[in-house]
Amino acid sequence: MSSRVALVTGAARGIGLAVVQHLLEAGLSVVAFDLGRDLDEVPYLLGRVAALETLADAHPQDLVVVEGDVRQRADLDRAVASAQQHFGGLDVVVAAAGVVLGGGPVWAMDDAAWETMWAVNVTGVHHTVAAALPALHARGADGAGRIIAIGSAASVQGLPQLAAYSATKHAVLGYIRGLAADLGSTGITANAVLPGSTNTPILEASAAIYGLDSVEEFAQHQLLGRLLAPAEVAAVVAFLAAPASSAITGAAIAADGGMTVS
């Protein structure tokens, strides 16, 4: 059994799934949390836990799958309790759950879509952090507690037809910076990773918003000239989850292929 334990939300696919895989490879035990069903307000298919269950079969001692909704604090409390029950505590939290909605000017956005995106992308991060902090504090000041939220290049940019999404991701970054200040010298750090165009289902949803034929059209906006793989972003998250990242807190780490270089 690993001495370090992580909770990852939005774990069923995309960057979240890649983070779970990287943390397992790094020797951590993981509670993988995902909704596992679609939402009426989201016009694309969401992740399913089948991929996680297959991964759990390969790591029966180190991976536990929990289905739940980041909009519900009680579901995150249950996930943290699972980490404590199965692995004896919690050291790392990765808030990766998110949705993208948009199209057209922000003032025309449907209220239900606006509220769903804020509830998942922002309140979901807060619920995850608030549920996890007592367990992180229980490890003590030398526990190398780590909180990592997945923001976006949209955390520092305004994007046409995605103003509401950009607003939620700006809010995530502001939340993490304030959280880092609140945590101070507790031994727990808080950072945000800001991916650029990464080859995930959310990028496919973004392409649909813009009416693009292929997600590859986003590659032109990154200095690398290509889309990122989820594993590339997950590698950055895995570093921030490690004790060796102790000098970094309150940071916005751009894992964006140069998308936000001005």
C-alpha positions in Angstrom: 0.0 0.0 0.0 1.3 3.5 -0.9 2.2 6.0 1.7 0.7 8.8 -0.4 -2.9 8.9 -1.5 -4.7 11.1 -4.1 -8.3 12.0 -4.9 -8.9 12.9 -8.6 -12.3 14.3 -9.8 -13.3 14.2 -13.4 -11.3 11.0 -13.5 -13.2 8.9 -16.1 -11.5 10.4 -19.3 -9.4 13.1 -20.7 -6.9 14.9 -18.5 -8.5 13.4 -15.3 -8.0 9.8 -16.5 -4.4 10.6 -17.6 -3.7 12.0 -14.1 -5.0 8.9 -12.5 -2.7 6.8 -14.6 0.3 9.0 -13.9 -0.2 9.0 -10.2 -0.6 5.2 -10.1 2.6 4.9 -12.1 4.3 7.2 -9.5 3.3 4.9 -6.7 0.3 6.7 -5.3 -3.0 5.1 -4.3 -5.9 6.9 -5.9 -9.6 7.5 -5.4 -11.0 8.2 -8.8 -14.2 10.2 -8.7 -16.6 10.9 -11.6 -20.2 11.5 -12.3 -20.4 8.6 -14.8 -23.5 9.9 -16.5 -24.7 12.7 -18.8 -26.3 16.0 -17.8 -29.3 17.5 -19.4 -27.7 20.9 -19.7 -24.6 19.6 -21.4 -25.1 18.8 -25.1 -22.3 16.2 -25.4 -21.7 12.8 -23.8 -19.8 12.8 -20.5 -17.4 10.2 -19.2 -18.3 6.7 -18.0 -16.5 4.8 -15.3 -15.9 1.7 -17.4 -12.3 2.8 -18.2 -11.7 3.4 -14.5 -13.1 0.0 -13.6 -10.7 -1.6 -16.1 -7.9 0.3 -14.6 -9.0 -0.7 -11.1 -8.8 -4.4 -12.2 -5.2 -3.8 -13.0 -4.5 -2.0 -9.7 -6.8 -3.7 -7.2 -4.8 -2.6 -4.2 -4.3 1.0 -5.3 -7.3 2.3 -7.1 -10.9 2.8 -5.8 -13.6 4.2 -8.0 -16.4 6.4 -6.6 -19.3 7.7 -8.6 -20.6 11.1 -7.6 -21.4 14.7 -8.5 -19.0 17.5 -7.7 -21.9 19.8 -7.3 -22.9 17.8 -4.2 -20.6 18.4 -1.2 -21.9 15.1 0.4 -20.6 13.1 -2.6 -17.1 14.6 -2.1 -17.3 13.9 1.7 -18.0 10.3 0.7 -15.0 10.2 -1.6 -12.7 11.5 1.1 -14.1 9.0 3.5 -13.3 6.3 1.0 -9.7 7.4 0.8 -9.4 7.3 4.5 -11.1 3.9 4.8 -9.2 2.2 2.0 -5.8 3.9 2.2 -5.6 5.5 5.7 -5.6 9.2 4.7 -5.3 11.7 1.9 -2.3 13.7 0.6 -3.2 15.0 -2.9 -6.3 16.5 -4.4 -6.7 17.0 -8.1 -9.9 18.9 -9.1 -10.2 18.0 -12.8 -14.0 17.9 -13.3 -15.3 20.4 -15.7 -17.6 21.1 -18.6 -17.6 23.6 -21.5 -20.7 25.3 -22.8 -21.0 28.3 -25.1 -21.7 29.5 -28.6 -22.8 33.0 -29.4 -22.4 36.1 -27.2 -22.4 35.6 -23.5 -25.4 37.8 -22.9 -27.5 35.4 -24.9 -26.5 32.4 -22.8 -29.2 30.3 -21.3 -29.4 30.6 -17.5 -29.4 26.9 -17.0 -26.2 26.5 -19.0 -24.6 29.3 -17.1 -25.5 27.9 -13.7 -24.5 24.4 -14.7 -21.0 25.5 -15.8 -20.4 27.6 -12.7 -21.7 24.7 -10.4 -19.4 22.2 -12.0 -16.3 24.2 -12.8 -16.2 26.5 -9.8 -18.4 25.3 -7.0 -17.2 21.7 -7.8 -13.6 22.8 -7.1 -14.6 24.4 -3.8 -16.6 21.4 -2.7 -13.6 19.1 -3.5 -11.2 21.3 -1.5 -13.5 21.9 1.4 -14.2 18.2 1.8 -10.6 17.2 1.5 -8.9 19.8 3.7 -9.5 18.1 7.1 -7.9 15.0 5.8 -5.0 16.9 4.4 -4.5 18.8 7.6 -4.6 15.5 9.5 -1.3 14.5 7.8 0.4 17.4 9.7 2.6 20.2 8.5 5.2 17.7 7.2 2.6 15.8 5.2 3.4 17.5 1.8 -0.3 18.1 1.1 -1.0 19.1 -2.4 -4.1 20.7 -4.1 -4.1 21.0 -7.8 -7.0 22.5 -9.9 -7.2 22.1 -13.6 -7.8 25.6 -15.0 -7.3 26.4 -18.7 -5.5 28.8 -21.0 -9.0 30.5 -20.7 -8.0 31.3 -17.1 -5.9 34.1 -18.4 -7.5 34.8 -21.8 -10.9 35.9 -23.1 -12.2 33.6 -25.8 -14.9 34.4 -28.3 -18.2 32.6 -27.7 -16.7 31.1 -24.6 -16.9 34.1 -22.2 -18.8 32.2 -19.5 -16.4 29.3 -19.7 -13.4 31.8 -19.5 -15.1 33.4 -16.5 -15.3 30.1 -14.6 -11.7 29.3 -15.4 -10.6 32.8 -14.2 -12.5 32.1 -11.0 -10.7 28.8 -10.5 -7.4 30.5 -10.7 -8.5 33.3 -8.3 -9.8 30.6 -5.9 -6.5 28.7 -6.0 -4.4 31.9 -5.4 -6.6 32.9 -2.4 -6.5 29.3 -1.1 -2.7 29.3 -1.2 -2.7 32.5 0.8 -5.1 30.9 3.4 -3.0 27.8 3.6 0.2 29.7 4.3 2.7 27.7 6.2 0.5 24.6 6.8 2.6 22.4 4.5 -0.3 22.2 2.0 0.3 23.9 -1.3 -2.4 24.9 -3.9 -1.7 25.4 -7.6 -3.5 25.6 -10.9 -2.5 23.9 -14.1 -3.6 25.7 -17.2 -3.8 23.4 -20.2 -3.9 24.7 -23.8 -5.7 22.8 -26.6 -5.5 19.2 -25.4 -6.9 16.3 -27.4 -9.8 15.5 -25.2 -13.6 15.2 -25.5 -13.9 18.8 -24.1 -11.8 20.0 -27.0 -14.2 18.2 -29.4 -17.1 20.0 -27.7 -15.2 23.3 -28.2 -14.7 22.5 -31.9 -18.5 22.0 -32.2 -19.1 25.4 -30.6 -17.0 27.0 -33.3 -18.3 24.9 -36.1 -14.9 23.4 -36.8 -14.5 20.3 -38.9 -11.6 19.0 -36.7 -10.0 19.7 -33.4 -6.7 19.9 -35.2 -7.6 23.4 -36.3 -6.9 24.5 -32.7 -3.2 23.5 -33.1 -2.4 26.7 -35.0 -2.8 28.7 -31.8 0.0 27.0 -30.0 3.7 27.6 -30.5 4.4 23.9 -30.7 2.1 23.7 -33.7 0.2 20.7 -32.4 -2.4 19.6 -29.9 -1.2 18.4 -26.5 -1.8 14.9 -25.3 -3.6 14.5 -22.0 -0.5 12.6 -20.7 1.6 15.8 -21.2 -0.6 17.8 -18.9 -0.9 14.9 -16.4 2.9 14.8 -16.1 2.9 18.4 -14.9 0.1 17.6 -12.4 2.1 14.6 -11.2 5.1 16.8 -10.5 3.0 19.3 -8.5 1.6 16.3 -6.6 5.0 15.2 -5.5 6.9 16.3 -2.3 9.6 17.8 -4.6 7.2 20.6 -5.7 7.3 22.2 -2.2 8.5 25.6 -3.4 5.5 26.1 -5.6 2.2 27.4 -4.3 -0.4 29.9 -5.6 1.0 29.4 -9.1 -0.6 29.3 -12.5 1.4 26.7 -14.4 0.9 27.0 -18.1 0.9 23.6 -19.7 -0.4 25.0 -23.0 2.2 24.4 -25.7 2.8 28.2 -25.8 -0.8 29.1 -26.4 -0.7 32.1 -24.0 2.7 33.5 -24.9 2.1 37.1 -25.9 
